Each structure stands twice: as structure tokens, then as C-alpha cells.
């Protein structure tokens, strides 16, 4: 290998090392942010005002009840 090609290879390797270091830093930042999101979700999930279940579960139950009422109204021909 010539000196010029070795120098070029080293330059690319240094650039790659810098890119990898940047990626590792971003990964650590994402892990930190994800942990924060999980902590917030855990606090929401265990909030005392939501003892009967979390908001998503309550919304799913309301949706199921709405579908049942629609079926009852349709069967009794009460829909307008």
C-alpha cells in the first residue's frame, strides 16, 4: 500500500470512529429518554384516581359498551 492510500484509509477509519461515537451517544440519549417515558407511563398507570384500571382499559370498555348498545338498538329497531 502506498503512503497516500494508507493515509486515506486512516482518514476514513477516523471518520467512522467519530460516526460510531456519535451513534453511541445518540443511543444512550434514546435509552435515557425511553426510561423517562416508561417512568411517566408507570406513574400514570398507578395514579390513585385510576384505581379501576388505566385510561386505555376504560376507553376499551366504553367502546365495547357502545357497540353492545348499538346492537341492542338495532335489534329493537330503535335507531333513527
PyMOL Python script that loads the backbone (N, CA, C, O; Angstrom):
from pymol import cmd

cmd.read_pdbstr("""\
ATOM      1  N   UNK A   1       0.834  -1.165   0.000  1.00  0.00           N
ATOM      2  CA  UNK A   1       0.000   0.000   0.000  1.00  0.00           C
ATOM      3  C   UNK A   1       0.891   1.245   0.000  1.00  0.00           C
ATOM      4  O   UNK A   1       1.941   1.278   0.640  1.00  0.00           O
ATOM      5  N   UNK A   2       0.457   2.230  -0.710  1.00  0.00           N
ATOM      6  CA  UNK A   2       1.236   3.466  -0.751  1.00  0.00           C
ATOM      7  C   UNK A   2       0.911   4.327   0.453  1.00  0.00           C
ATOM      8  O   UNK A   2      -0.091   4.109   1.134  1.00  0.00           O
ATOM      9  N   UNK A   3       1.750   5.290   0.704  1.00  0.00           N
ATOM     10  CA  UNK A   3       1.525   6.192   1.832  1.00  0.00           C
ATOM     11  C   UNK A   3       0.214   6.955   1.683  1.00  0.00           C
ATOM     12  O   UNK A   3      -0.496   7.204   2.658  1.00  0.00           O
ATOM     13  N   UNK A   4      -0.090   7.321   0.435  1.00  0.00           N
ATOM     14  CA  UNK A   4      -1.323   8.079   0.194  1.00  0.00           C
ATOM     15  C   UNK A   4      -2.554   7.229   0.493  1.00  0.00           C
ATOM     16  O   UNK A   4      -3.505   7.716   1.104  1.00  0.00           O
ATOM     17  N   UNK A   5      -2.547   5.959   0.068  1.00  0.00           N
ATOM     18  CA  UNK A   5      -3.709   5.097   0.310  1.00  0.00           C
ATOM     19  C   UNK A   5      -3.827   4.749   1.791  1.00  0.00           C
ATOM     20  O   UNK A   5      -4.935   4.622   2.311  1.00  0.00           O
ATOM     21  N   UNK A   6      -2.686   4.595   2.476  1.00  0.00           N
ATOM     22  CA  UNK A   6      -2.731   4.341   3.919  1.00  0.00           C
ATOM     23  C   UNK A   6      -3.303   5.546   4.655  1.00  0.00           C
ATOM     24  O   UNK A   6      -4.101   5.407   5.582  1.00  0.00           O
ATOM     25  N   UNK A   7      -2.883   6.718   4.227  1.00  0.00           N
ATOM     26  CA  UNK A   7      -3.387   7.942   4.843  1.00  0.00           C
ATOM     27  C   UNK A   7      -4.893   8.089   4.619  1.00  0.00           C
ATOM     28  O   UNK A   7      -5.633   8.473   5.524  1.00  0.00           O
ATOM     29  N   UNK A   8      -5.330   7.779   3.400  1.00  0.00           N
ATOM     30  CA  UNK A   8      -6.747   7.864   3.079  1.00  0.00           C
ATOM     31  C   UNK A   8      -7.544   6.850   3.894  1.00  0.00           C
ATOM     32  O   UNK A   8      -8.631   7.162   4.380  1.00  0.00           O
ATOM     33  N   UNK A   9      -7.012   5.642   4.045  1.00  0.00           N
ATOM     34  CA  UNK A   9      -7.677   4.603   4.833  1.00  0.00           C
ATOM     35  C   UNK A   9      -7.787   5.037   6.286  1.00  0.00           C
ATOM     36  O   UNK A   9      -8.841   4.886   6.903  1.00  0.00           O
ATOM     37  N   UNK A  10      -6.702   5.576   6.837  1.00  0.00           N
ATOM     38  CA  UNK A  10      -6.732   6.053   8.219  1.00  0.00           C
ATOM     39  C   UNK A  10      -7.732   7.193   8.393  1.00  0.00           C
ATOM     40  O   UNK A  10      -8.420   7.282   9.410  1.00  0.00           O
ATOM     41  N   UNK A  11      -7.802   8.045   7.409  1.00  0.00           N
ATOM     42  CA  UNK A  11      -8.762   9.153   7.465  1.00  0.00           C
ATOM     43  C   UNK A  11     -10.195   8.627   7.507  1.00  0.00           C
ATOM     44  O   UNK A  11     -11.015   9.120   8.281  1.00  0.00           O
ATOM     45  N   UNK A  12     -10.499   7.630   6.678  1.00  0.00           N
ATOM     46  CA  UNK A  12     -11.837   7.029   6.669  1.00  0.00           C
ATOM     47  C   UNK A  12     -12.125   6.322   7.993  1.00  0.00           C
ATOM     48  O   UNK A  12     -13.231   6.417   8.526  1.00  0.00           O
ATOM     49  N   UNK A  13     -11.129   5.617   8.518  1.00  0.00           N
ATOM     50  CA  UNK A  13     -11.320   4.916   9.788  1.00  0.00           C
ATOM     51  C   UNK A  13     -11.575   5.897  10.928  1.00  0.00           C
ATOM     52  O   UNK A  13     -12.414   5.636  11.790  1.00  0.00           O
ATOM     53  N   UNK A  14     -10.864   7.016  10.940  1.00  0.00           N
ATOM     54  CA  UNK A  14     -11.090   8.031  11.970  1.00  0.00           C
ATOM     55  C   UNK A  14     -12.497   8.633  11.844  1.00  0.00           C
ATOM     56  O   UNK A  14     -13.179   8.871  12.841  1.00  0.00           O
ATOM     57  N   UNK A  15     -12.907   8.869  10.607  1.00  0.00           N
ATOM     58  CA  UNK A  15     -14.256   9.407  10.388  1.00  0.00           C
ATOM     59  C   UNK A  15     -15.307   8.398  10.857  1.00  0.00           C
ATOM     60  O   UNK A  15     -16.305   8.774  11.473  1.00  0.00           O
ATOM     61  N   UNK A  16     -15.078   7.123  10.564  1.00  0.00           N
ATOM     62  CA  UNK A  16     -16.011   6.074  11.000  1.00  0.00           C
ATOM     63  C   UNK A  16     -16.047   5.992  12.524  1.00  0.00           C
ATOM     64  O   UNK A  16     -17.114   5.817  13.111  1.00  0.00           O
ATOM     65  N   UNK A  17     -14.881   6.117  13.167  1.00  0.00           N
ATOM     66  CA  UNK A  17     -14.807   6.078  14.632  1.00  0.00           C
ATOM     67  C   UNK A  17     -15.617   7.242  15.213  1.00  0.00           C
ATOM     68  O   UNK A  17     -16.331   7.073  16.202  1.00  0.00           O
ATOM     69  N   UNK A  18     -15.506   8.403  14.604  1.00  0.00           N
ATOM     70  CA  UNK A  18     -16.278   9.554  15.064  1.00  0.00           C
ATOM     71  C   UNK A  18     -17.769   9.342  14.880  1.00  0.00           C
ATOM     72  O   UNK A  18     -18.566   9.684  15.753  1.00  0.00           O
ATOM     73  N   UNK A  19     -18.144   8.774  13.732  1.00  0.00           N
ATOM     74  CA  UNK A  19     -19.559   8.494  13.476  1.00  0.00           C
ATOM     75  C   UNK A  19     -20.109   7.485  14.484  1.00  0.00           C
ATOM     76  O   UNK A  19     -21.216   7.652  14.995  1.00  0.00           O
ATOM     77  N   UNK A  20     -19.339   6.446  14.768  1.00  0.00           N
ATOM     78  CA  UNK A  20     -19.772   5.417  15.718  1.00  0.00           C
ATOM     79  C   UNK A  20     -19.910   6.009  17.114  1.00  0.00           C
ATOM     80  O   UNK A  20     -20.846   5.677  17.841  1.00  0.00           O
ATOM     81  N   UNK A  21     -18.981   6.885  17.491  1.00  0.00           N
ATOM     82  CA  UNK A  21     -19.079   7.537  18.802  1.00  0.00           C
ATOM     83  C   UNK A  21     -20.351   8.386  18.875  1.00  0.00           C
ATOM     84  O   UNK A  21     -21.027   8.416  19.903  1.00  0.00           O
ATOM     85  N   UNK A  22     -20.670   9.073  17.777  1.00  0.00           N
ATOM     86  CA  UNK A  22     -21.901   9.860  17.740  1.00  0.00           C
ATOM     87  C   UNK A  22     -23.135   8.987  17.865  1.00  0.00           C
ATOM     88  O   UNK A  22     -24.089   9.344  18.556  1.00  0.00           O
ATOM     89  N   UNK A  23     -23.117   7.849  17.198  1.00  0.00           N
ATOM     90  CA  UNK A  23     -24.246   6.916  17.271  1.00  0.00           C
ATOM     91  C   UNK A  23     -24.408   6.379  18.684  1.00  0.00           C
ATOM     92  O   UNK A  23     -25.527   6.264  19.184  1.00  0.00           O
ATOM     93  N   UNK A  24     -23.282   6.048  19.332  1.00  0.00           N
ATOM     94  CA  UNK A  24     -23.353   5.557  20.711  1.00  0.00           C
ATOM     95  C   UNK A  24     -23.935   6.623  21.631  1.00  0.00           C
ATOM     96  O   UNK A  24     -24.736   6.317  22.514  1.00  0.00           O
ATOM     97  N   UNK A  25     -23.535   7.866  21.426  1.00  0.00           N
ATOM     98  CA  UNK A  25     -24.078   8.947  22.240  1.00  0.00           C
ATOM     99  C   UNK A  25     -25.570   9.110  22.041  1.00  0.00           C
ATOM    100  O   UNK A  25     -26.312   9.291  23.007  1.00  0.00           O
ATOM    101  N   UNK A  26     -26.019   9.046  20.787  1.00  0.00           N
ATOM    102  CA  UNK A  26     -27.457   9.154  20.498  1.00  0.00           C
ATOM    103  C   UNK A  26     -28.218   7.978  21.098  1.00  0.00           C
ATOM    104  O   UNK A  26     -29.330   8.136  21.601  1.00  0.00           O
ATOM    105  N   UNK A  27     -27.597   6.784  21.038  1.00  0.00           N
ATOM    106  CA  UNK A  27     -28.248   5.595  21.596  1.00  0.00           C
ATOM    107  C   UNK A  27     -28.449   5.767  23.096  1.00  0.00           C
ATOM    108  O   UNK A  27     -29.521   5.463  23.620  1.00  0.00           O
ATOM    109  N   UNK A  28     -27.424   6.252  23.785  1.00  0.00           N
ATOM    110  CA  UNK A  28     -27.543   6.484  25.224  1.00  0.00           C
ATOM    111  C   UNK A  28     -28.624   7.518  25.526  1.00  0.00           C
ATOM    112  O   UNK A  28     -29.382   7.375  26.486  1.00  0.00           O
ATOM    113  N   UNK A  29     -28.687   8.560  24.700  1.00  0.00           N
ATOM    114  CA  UNK A  29     -29.723   9.579  24.872  1.00  0.00           C
ATOM    115  C   UNK A  29     -31.111   8.966  24.686  1.00  0.00           C
ATOM    116  O   UNK A  29     -32.033   9.277  25.441  1.00  0.00           O
ATOM    117  N   UNK A  30     -31.262   8.103  23.690  1.00  0.00           N
ATOM    118  CA  UNK A  30     -32.555   7.457  23.453  1.00  0.00           C
ATOM    119  C   UNK A  30     -32.931   6.533  24.603  1.00  0.00           C
ATOM    120  O   UNK A  30     -34.098   6.470  24.989  1.00  0.00           O
ATOM    121  N   UNK A  31     -31.945   5.807  25.159  1.00  0.00           N
ATOM    122  CA  UNK A  31     -32.219   4.952  26.310  1.00  0.00           C
ATOM    123  C   UNK A  31     -32.705   5.788  27.490  1.00  0.00           C
ATOM    124  O   UNK A  31     -33.640   5.401  28.190  1.00  0.00           O
ATOM    125  N   UNK A  32     -32.070   6.926  27.703  1.00  0.00           N
ATOM    126  CA  UNK A  32     -32.460   7.805  28.800  1.00  0.00           C
ATOM    127  C   UNK A  32     -33.871   8.333  28.588  1.00  0.00           C
ATOM    128  O   UNK A  32     -34.688   8.336  29.509  1.00  0.00           O
ATOM    129  N   UNK A  33     -34.148   8.778  27.373  1.00  0.00           N
ATOM    130  CA  UNK A  33     -35.474   9.324  27.084  1.00  0.00           C
ATOM    131  C   UNK A  33     -36.542   8.248  27.185  1.00  0.00           C
ATOM    132  O   UNK A  33     -37.639   8.513  27.675  1.00  0.00           O
ATOM    133  N   UNK A  34     -36.239   7.033  26.728  1.00  0.00           N
ATOM    134  CA  UNK A  34     -37.202   5.937  26.801  1.00  0.00           C
ATOM    135  C   UNK A  34     -37.489   5.571  28.253  1.00  0.00           C
ATOM    136  O   UNK A  34     -38.632   5.287  28.613  1.00  0.00           O
ATOM    137  N   UNK A  35     -36.455   5.578  29.081  1.00  0.00           N
ATOM    138  CA  UNK A  35     -36.659   5.323  30.513  1.00  0.00           C
ATOM    139  C   UNK A  35     -37.556   6.372  31.134  1.00  0.00           C
ATOM    140  O   UNK A  35     -38.386   6.064  31.989  1.00  0.00           O
ATOM    141  N   UNK A  36     -37.388   7.612  30.704  1.00  0.00           N
ATOM    142  CA  UNK A  36     -38.234   8.691  31.208  1.00  0.00           C
ATOM    143  C   UNK A  36     -39.684   8.479  30.798  1.00  0.00           C
ATOM    144  O   UNK A  36     -40.595   8.654  31.608  1.00  0.00           O
ATOM    145  N   UNK A  37     -39.897   8.107  29.554  1.00  0.00           N
ATOM    146  CA  UNK A  37     -41.260   7.841  29.065  1.00  0.00           C
ATOM    147  C   UNK A  37     -41.880   6.679  29.842  1.00  0.00           C
ATOM    148  O   UNK A  37     -43.040   6.749  30.246  1.00  0.00           O
ATOM    149  N   UNK A  38     -41.106   5.611  30.049  1.00  0.00           N
ATOM    150  CA  UNK A  38     -41.630   4.475  30.805  1.00  0.00           C
ATOM    151  C   UNK A  38     -41.983   4.875  32.228  1.00  0.00           C
ATOM    152  O   UNK A  38     -42.984   4.412  32.776  1.00  0.00           O
ATOM    153  N   UNK A  39     -41.163   5.738  32.830  1.00  0.00           N
ATOM    154  CA  UNK A  39     -41.462   6.205  34.183  1.00  0.00           C
ATOM    155  C   UNK A  39     -42.755   7.005  34.235  1.00  0.00           C
ATOM    156  O   UNK A  39     -43.560   6.844  35.152  1.00  0.00           O
ATOM    157  N   UNK A  40     -42.946   7.868  33.245  1.00  0.00           N
ATOM    158  CA  UNK A  40     -44.179   8.651  33.187  1.00  0.00           C
ATOM    159  C   UNK A  40     -45.390   7.745  32.996  1.00  0.00           C
ATOM    160  O   UNK A  40     -46.430   7.952  33.621  1.00  0.00           O
ATOM    161  N   UNK A  41     -45.255   6.751  32.138  1.00  0.00           N
ATOM    162  CA  UNK A  41     -46.372   5.820  31.923  1.00  0.00           C
ATOM    163  C   UNK A  41     -46.677   5.026  33.181  1.00  0.00           C
ATOM    164  O   UNK A  41     -47.840   4.768  33.490  1.00  0.00           O
ATOM    165  N   UNK A  42     -45.649   4.644  33.899  1.00  0.00           N
ATOM    166  CA  UNK A  42     -45.867   3.895  35.140  1.00  0.00           C
ATOM    167  C   UNK A  42     -46.596   4.761  36.158  1.00  0.00           C
ATOM    168  O   UNK A  42     -47.484   4.278  36.860  1.00  0.00           O
ATOM    169  N   UNK A  43     -46.225   6.043  36.245  1.00  0.00           N
ATOM    170  CA  UNK A  43     -46.907   6.938  37.176  1.00  0.00           C
ATOM    171  C   UNK A  43     -48.359   7.152  36.772  1.00  0.00           C
ATOM    172  O   UNK A  43     -49.237   7.219  37.632  1.00  0.00           O
ATOM    173  N   UNK A  44     -48.620   7.259  35.480  1.00  0.00           N
ATOM    174  CA  UNK A  44     -49.997   7.418  35.003  1.00  0.00           C
ATOM    175  C   UNK A  44     -50.797   6.169  35.324  1.00  0.00           C
ATOM    176  O   UNK A  44     -51.945   6.252  35.760  1.00  0.00           O
ATOM    177  N   UNK A  45     -50.186   5.005  35.107  1.00  0.00           N
ATOM    178  CA  UNK A  45     -50.860   3.728  35.297  1.00  0.00           C
ATOM    179  C   UNK A  45     -51.219   3.484  36.759  1.00  0.00           C
ATOM    180  O   UNK A  45     -52.209   2.811  37.046  1.00  0.00           O
ATOM    181  N   UNK A  46     -50.430   4.023  37.687  1.00  0.00           N
ATOM    182  CA  UNK A  46     -50.680   3.768  39.102  1.00  0.00           C
ATOM    183  C   UNK A  46     -51.279   4.973  39.810  1.00  0.00           C
ATOM    184  O   UNK A  46     -51.294   5.021  41.040  1.00  0.00           O
ATOM    185  N   UNK A  47     -51.770   5.941  39.055  1.00  0.00           N
ATOM    186  CA  UNK A  47     -52.361   7.141  39.647  1.00  0.00           C
ATOM    187  C   UNK A  47     -53.581   6.746  40.465  1.00  0.00           C
ATOM    188  O   UNK A  47     -54.402   5.962  39.988  1.00  0.00           O
ATOM    189  N   UNK A  48     -53.729   7.263  41.687  1.00  0.00           N
ATOM    190  CA  UNK A  48     -54.840   6.869  42.558  1.00  0.00           C
ATOM    191  C   UNK A  48     -56.220   7.112  41.962  1.00  0.00           C
ATOM    192  O   UNK A  48     -57.168   6.396  42.286  1.00  0.00           O
ATOM    193  N   UNK A  49     -56.344   8.111  41.096  1.00  0.00           N
ATOM    194  CA  UNK A  49     -57.661   8.405  40.514  1.00  0.00           C
ATOM    195  C   UNK A  49     -58.070   7.343  39.500  1.00  0.00           C
ATOM    196  O   UNK A  49     -59.212   7.329  39.042  1.00  0.00           O
ATOM    197  N   UNK A  50     -57.154   6.462  39.152  1.00  0.00           N
ATOM    198  CA  UNK A  50     -57.440   5.450  38.139  1.00  0.00           C
ATOM    199  C   UNK A  50     -57.383   4.052  38.731  1.00  0.00           C
ATOM    200  O   UNK A  50     -56.854   3.139  38.098  1.00  0.00           O
ATOM    201  N   UNK A  51     -57.912   3.867  39.922  1.00  0.00           N
ATOM    202  CA  UNK A  51     -57.823   2.571  40.596  1.00  0.00           C
ATOM    203  C   UNK A  51     -58.542   1.465  39.829  1.00  0.00           C
ATOM    204  O   UNK A  51     -58.144   0.302  39.908  1.00  0.00           O
ATOM    205  N   UNK A  52     -59.599   1.813  39.084  1.00  0.00           N
ATOM    206  CA  UNK A  52     -60.367   0.802  38.369  1.00  0.00           C
ATOM    207  C   UNK A  52     -59.688   0.324  37.101  1.00  0.00           C
ATOM    208  O   UNK A  52     -60.234  -0.547  36.424  1.00  0.00           O
ATOM    209  N   UNK A  53     -58.572   0.828  36.758  1.00  0.00           N
ATOM    210  CA  UNK A  53     -57.862   0.440  35.543  1.00  0.00           C
ATOM    211  C   UNK A  53     -57.330   1.670  34.853  1.00  0.00           C
ATOM    212  O   UNK A  53     -57.718   2.795  35.167  1.00  0.00           O
ATOM    213  N   UNK A  54     -56.457   1.451  33.930  1.00  0.00           N
ATOM    214  CA  UNK A  54     -55.858   2.606  33.244  1.00  0.00           C
ATOM    215  C   UNK A  54     -56.813   3.193  32.215  1.00  0.00           C
ATOM    216  O   UNK A  54     -57.860   2.616  31.922  1.00  0.00           O
ATOM    217  N   UNK A  55     -56.447   4.320  31.683  1.00  0.00           N
ATOM    218  CA  UNK A  55     -57.304   5.054  30.760  1.00  0.00           C
ATOM    219  C   UNK A  55     -57.603   4.226  29.515  1.00  0.00           C
ATOM    220  O   UNK A  55     -58.740   4.216  29.044  1.00  0.00           O
ATOM    221  N   UNK A  56     -56.616   3.542  28.980  1.00  0.00           N
ATOM    222  CA  UNK A  56     -56.839   2.739  27.778  1.00  0.00           C
ATOM    223  C   UNK A  56     -57.843   1.626  28.035  1.00  0.00           C
ATOM    224  O   UNK A  56     -58.701   1.351  27.196  1.00  0.00           O
ATOM    225  N   UNK A  57     -57.737   0.994  29.181  1.00  0.00           N
ATOM    226  CA  UNK A  57     -58.677  -0.077  29.521  1.00  0.00           C
ATOM    227  C   UNK A  57     -60.093   0.486  29.646  1.00  0.00           C
ATOM    228  O   UNK A  57     -61.056  -0.127  29.184  1.00  0.00           O
ATOM    229  N   UNK A  58     -60.208   1.651  30.270  1.00  0.00           N
ATOM    230  CA  UNK A  58     -61.528   2.272  30.415  1.00  0.00           C
ATOM    231  C   UNK A  58     -62.099   2.649  29.057  1.00  0.00           C
ATOM    232  O   UNK A  58     -63.290   2.457  28.809  1.00  0.00           O
ATOM    233  N   UNK A  59     -61.264   3.181  28.178  1.00  0.00           N
ATOM    234  CA  UNK A  59     -61.743   3.528  26.838  1.00  0.00           C
ATOM    235  C   UNK A  59     -62.202   2.290  26.080  1.00  0.00           C
ATOM    236  O   UNK A  59     -63.206   2.335  25.369  1.00  0.00           O
ATOM    237  N   UNK A  60     -61.480   1.191  26.226  1.00  0.00           N
ATOM    238  CA  UNK A  60     -61.868  -0.048  25.552  1.00  0.00           C
ATOM    239  C   UNK A  60     -63.215  -0.548  26.073  1.00  0.00           C
ATOM    240  O   UNK A  60     -64.045  -1.029  25.302  1.00  0.00           O
ATOM    241  N   UNK A  61     -63.424  -0.431  27.380  1.00  0.00           N
ATOM    242  CA  UNK A  61     -64.708  -0.863  27.953  1.00  0.00           C
ATOM    243  C   UNK A  61     -65.853   0.009  27.459  1.00  0.00           C
ATOM    244  O   UNK A  61     -66.928  -0.501  27.145  1.00  0.00           O
ATOM    245  N   UNK A  62     -65.635   1.308  27.387  1.00  0.00           N
ATOM    246  CA  UNK A  62     -66.672   2.221  26.885  1.00  0.00           C
ATOM    247  C   UNK A  62     -66.992   1.891  25.433  1.00  0.00           C
ATOM    248  O   UNK A  62     -68.160   1.874  25.043  1.00  0.00           O
ATOM    249  N   UNK A  63     -65.967   1.630  24.632  1.00  0.00           N
ATOM    250  CA  UNK A  63     -66.187   1.271  23.226  1.00  0.00           C
ATOM    251  C   UNK A  63     -66.989  -0.019  23.110  1.00  0.00           C
ATOM    252  O   UNK A  63     -67.883  -0.120  22.270  1.00  0.00           O
ATOM    253  N   UNK A  64     -66.675  -1.008  23.949  1.00  0.00           N
ATOM    254  CA  UNK A  64     -67.413  -2.275  23.920  1.00  0.00           C
ATOM    255  C   UNK A  64     -68.869  -2.059  24.310  1.00  0.00           C
ATOM    256  O   UNK A  64     -69.771  -2.629  23.696  1.00  0.00           O
ATOM    257  N   UNK A  65     -69.098  -1.244  25.320  1.00  0.00           N
ATOM    258  CA  UNK A  65     -70.479  -0.950  25.728  1.00  0.00           C
ATOM    259  C   UNK A  65     -71.238  -0.212  24.634  1.00  0.00           C
ATOM    260  O   UNK A  65     -72.416  -0.477  24.397  1.00  0.00           O
ATOM    261  N   UNK A  66     -70.564   0.705  23.979  1.00  0.00           N
ATOM    262  CA  UNK A  66     -71.198   1.436  22.883  1.00  0.00           C
ATOM    263  C   UNK A  66     -71.610   0.486  21.756  1.00  0.00           C
ATOM    264  O   UNK A  66     -72.690   0.632  21.183  1.00  0.00           O
ATOM    265  N   UNK A  67     -70.753  -0.483  21.440  1.00  0.00           N
ATOM    266  CA  UNK A  67     -71.103  -1.461  20.389  1.00  0.00           C
ATOM    267  C   UNK A  67     -72.288  -2.309  20.823  1.00  0.00           C
ATOM    268  O   UNK A  67     -73.163  -2.605  20.009  1.00  0.00           O
ATOM    269  N   UNK A  68     -72.330  -2.707  22.096  1.00  0.00           N
ATOM    270  CA  UNK A  68     -73.457  -3.510  22.585  1.00  0.00           C
ATOM    271  C   UNK A  68     -74.761  -2.718  22.512  1.00  0.00           C
ATOM    272  O   UNK A  68     -75.789  -3.250  22.092  1.00  0.00           O
ATOM    273  N   UNK A  69     -74.722  -1.458  22.918  1.00  0.00           N
ATOM    274  CA  UNK A  69     -75.931  -0.616  22.858  1.00  0.00           C
ATOM    275  C   UNK A  69     -76.383  -0.452  21.414  1.00  0.00           C
ATOM    276  O   UNK A  69     -77.581  -0.506  21.135  1.00  0.00           O
ATOM    277  N   UNK A  70     -75.448  -0.253  20.492  1.00  0.00           N
ATOM    278  CA  UNK A  70     -75.805  -0.138  19.074  1.00  0.00           C
ATOM    279  C   UNK A  70     -76.497  -1.403  18.585  1.00  0.00           C
ATOM    280  O   UNK A  70     -77.480  -1.323  17.848  1.00  0.00           O
ATOM    281  N   UNK A  71     -75.990  -2.588  18.993  1.00  0.00           N
ATOM    282  CA  UNK A  71     -76.617  -3.849  18.581  1.00  0.00           C
ATOM    283  C   UNK A  71     -78.018  -3.984  19.162  1.00  0.00           C
ATOM    284  O   UNK A  71     -78.940  -4.430  18.478  1.00  0.00           O
ATOM    285  N   UNK A  72     -78.177  -3.597  20.433  1.00  0.00           N
ATOM    286  CA  UNK A  72     -79.499  -3.668  21.074  1.00  0.00           C
ATOM    287  C   UNK A  72     -80.477  -2.734  20.373  1.00  0.00           C
ATOM    288  O   UNK A  72     -81.605  -3.124  20.070  1.00  0.00           O
ATOM    289  N   UNK A  73     -80.047  -1.500  20.116  1.00  0.00           N
ATOM    290  CA  UNK A  73     -80.916  -0.551  19.421  1.00  0.00           C
ATOM    291  C   UNK A  73     -81.291  -1.052  18.039  1.00  0.00           C
ATOM    292  O   UNK A  73     -82.433  -0.903  17.605  1.00  0.00           O
ATOM    293  N   UNK A  74     -80.323  -1.649  17.346  1.00  0.00           N
ATOM    294  CA  UNK A  74     -80.605  -2.171  16.004  1.00  0.00           C
ATOM    295  C   UNK A  74     -81.593  -3.335  16.084  1.00  0.00           C
ATOM    296  O   UNK A  74     -82.519  -3.419  15.276  1.00  0.00           O
ATOM    297  N   UNK A  75     -81.403  -4.220  17.042  1.00  0.00           N
ATOM    298  CA  UNK A  75     -82.293  -5.374  17.192  1.00  0.00           C
ATOM    299  C   UNK A  75     -83.713  -4.941  17.556  1.00  0.00           C
ATOM    300  O   UNK A  75     -84.684  -5.527  17.079  1.00  0.00           O
ATOM    301  N   UNK A  76     -83.833  -3.911  18.404  1.00  0.00           N
ATOM    302  CA  UNK A  76     -85.138  -3.423  18.801  1.00  0.00           C
ATOM    303  C   UNK A  76     -85.666  -2.352  17.847  1.00  0.00           C
ATOM    304  O   UNK A  76     -86.727  -1.768  18.069  1.00  0.00           O
ATOM    305  N   UNK A  77     -84.920  -2.113  16.806  1.00  0.00           N
ATOM    306  CA  UNK A  77     -85.275  -1.128  15.789  1.00  0.00           C
ATOM    307  C   UNK A  77     -85.512   0.258  16.412  1.00  0.00           C
ATOM    308  O   UNK A  77     -86.484   0.945  16.095  1.00  0.00           O
ATOM    309  N   UNK A  78     -84.613   0.633  17.287  1.00  0.00           N
ATOM    310  CA  UNK A  78     -84.702   1.938  17.946  1.00  0.00           C
ATOM    311  C   UNK A  78     -83.787   2.977  17.328  1.00  0.00           C
ATOM    312  O   UNK A  78     -83.794   4.134  17.750  1.00  0.00           O
ATOM    313  N   UNK A  79     -83.008   2.593  16.348  1.00  0.00           N
ATOM    314  CA  UNK A  79     -82.095   3.547  15.719  1.00  0.00           C
ATOM    315  C   UNK A  79     -82.856   4.413  14.740  1.00  0.00           C
ATOM    316  O   UNK A  79     -83.740   3.933  14.030  1.00  0.00           O
ATOM    317  N   UNK A  80     -82.515   5.684  14.704  1.00  0.00           N
ATOM    318  CA  UNK A  80     -83.205   6.618  13.827  1.00  0.00           C
ATOM    319  C   UNK A  80     -82.368   6.926  12.615  1.00  0.00           C
ATOM    320  O   UNK A  80     -82.787   7.701  11.755  1.00  0.00           O
TER     321      UNK A  80
END
""", "prot")
cmd.dss("prot")
cmd.show_as("cartoon", "prot")
cmd.util.cbc("prot")
cmd.orient("prot")
